[in-house]
Amino acid sequence: MPNPNRGSCGYQSSEFEPEYDRPSKSQLKREMTALQKLGQELVEQARERVKRVPMPEDVREAILICQQIKDHEGRRRQMQYVGKKMRTLDEAEIALIQKTIDSWKGASKSETAAMHALERRRDKLLADDNALTELMAEHPQLDVQQLRTMIRNARKEQAENKPPKAYREIFQILKDLQKSKAAANADEADDADLDEEDDEFDDK
């Protein structure tokens, strides 16, 4: 009579089976979606920005072409192609692109904060005459007479509910002053660096 247990070890084990460390289908789908989204973010950026992003030229070209397509269906197909090209990137390339996009977002936040600060200063100029004295102390090159006239006109615009022409011009003046100050600070920093380099050279 044949033994029913013959050839059986009495238990089952996967101990000796080869293990495959493969990503699951859901994980692959998440990664593909993330890359598609990254490609979409690049397509939505200005062309000059995209041209400066460190990436392979074939990927950049696919993105730039997509930006030019206005037809909805054509753009959708090109967007799929962008996603396909994004999947050819290695982890280091993807990380570099993501880092660049994150830096843009950080810059946008700081630019928005600076704009709000200028708007608050403009409102202070209209509400308080002493604010103009403070501004003159910070920017001696300021054309005070011109700004006084604009402040007067802006107050009149608000009182008579007219279009805010002078109001906007004041903002532009403040913006230009801020740029001039930033440029001057940058020049001072460069001069300081040169002085330090000269001192090091003299020491040697």
C-alpha angles and dihedrals in degrees: 000000000000116000109243090207094053112124092015124107091204097246140055123233136175091199094111097037116108115256121225117203096201125152114250121250090251091052091050090050091051091051092049091049091049091051091047089052091048090052090049091053090053092048090054093054127091114276093240090056093050090051090058096050113107104243140119113287094238090057092047091049092052090052095047091049090050090054090058097051113097099174109099097222093042091050091048091054092046090049089056088051090051088054090050091051091047089058090061091065121100123231095263092053092048091049091051092051091047091049090053093050091047090052089054091053091050091050091049091054093050091046090052091049091050091050092052090050090054091049091052091050092050091052089049090053090055094046102040128037090202089066089070091054090052091049092050090053091054095043112032090175090065118125094233097183092054093049092047089055092049092049090051091048092047091052089050091050091054093046093050095037092239128155109288099244098139090038089060093043090056090054090052091051091051090048092051091048090052091051092049091050092049091049091049091050090050091051091050090051091050091049090050091051090050091050090052091050090050091050091051090049092050091050090056 
